[in-house]
Amino acid sequence: MDGRSSPEAPTHLREGPTHLRGRADIVRALIRLGDTVDPRSGSILFLGGTRGSAREPFHPAFLNLIEERAELVRRLSALAPRERLLLFLWYVEGWPVERIAGRLQISRVHCYRLRNRALRDLVADEE
């Protein structure tokens, strides 16, 4: 051995996948689901070695976002299609409850019940 210590994985990679632990985490993830990378506001890559190293070309936040989205998609797949659509319209598209109710042909009150049940099921999926 040459006396140098072996390189460790960066902290953000050692911690394992992002876990959506509660309702607030899931709501934030649903809202971010519609986000896209905007090159004007920042890069997902570290270029030219100016930030990070050649072994870590992606920004840590970008990697965490990918893990979060994968976990969210896994949990969403367990919901009924109508519940997934409601959550998508509510959090990703930002539709008002009246418009969602009209689209799903249910009452506003039922929209809230369906949303709450879907969020509860998404949280319970982690346990």
Secondary structure, 3 states (H helix, E strand, C coil): CCCCCCCCCCHHHHCCCCCCCCHHHHHHHHHHHCCCCCCCCCCCECCCCCCCCCCCCECHHHHHHHHHHHHHHHHHCCCCHHHHHHHHHHHHCCCCHHHHHHHHCCCHHHHHHHHHHHHHHHHHCCC
